[in-house]
């Protein structure tokens, strides 16, 4: 089987690696428009069990990734100069470029040679392939060229965000909420290496307008964010890498394949950065697609199986992500709460955690929260 993979992000690389590893005689061409060492953004985060799904089938890849990861067991929330830790919520992170480099090496080890600096501008260039795997991200050429066939929908959150890095290494995944004289900001920050952290700055539309960010350069916006979060950064600077203001895009497709084309990862669906599942979803899509192709005699039947089995799982997580994002769309109002009510509202925001689960998961936090409620 001849397969073209469009996009050299985690999903595309992992699918190419996995299929070639299991089917050495297959012909796989992976096309990536950027250079091998290019990436935007800084670190990516995984939940504590994020790589468990991978270990059963592919322990070698997990063993290659985990030594490069930073891990912690709690979340820290900072509001009005006070902090609260929510225990039992473990995460791990890795630099996005480090992850891509590992996956590139894994793909090459099976005989896949990614074609970097190669832009595919039309599916007409892909004639002769039995299967086209569109792993080309949020702005997928494949999806945009066949929106009606895929039943594609694209919407955007109203909040603005800019993705920075910093040399300050934070102890845990942290959220810092700051109210200034003219608006409210939130920073999502966590270390992904011994000496580097992601520092994603978010604000609501009213704050973004009040600061006039639409007319600011990248450097001017960065300087304002450094000033707003000066106490959090503790003398460290922000580092920009295409750190422009964005609105989070919500991507969804009712139909996951069209002809011999199939979508995976961000080309197919997006999950808000507040739940840290985008990379995991892309890799899981690659695994699900591989297993569906192996289970069926025809590509058409395999693509139907991939959608029918995977779609309910993804839809559940995307629904939780939308609920989480809605909390952030109103975070200035949540900031009016006292610290413990604010923290409780935050950790239960997706609707997946009730009091019983929270007591089991985060006994220290719940004891403190319930004691505070008892005193009020």
Helices and strands as residue ranges (DSSP letters): E 2-6, H 10-22, E 27-31, E 43-47, H 52-55, H 59-66, E 70-79, E 82-95, H 96-109, G 123-126, E 131-134, H 141-145, H 147-150, E 152-166, E 173-179, E 184-193, E 196-203, H 205-210, G 213-215, H 218-228, H 230-233, E 238-240, E 246-253, E 257-258, E 261-263, G 265-267, G 273-275, H 278-295, H 299-329, H 331-334, H 339-347, H 355-361, H 363-375
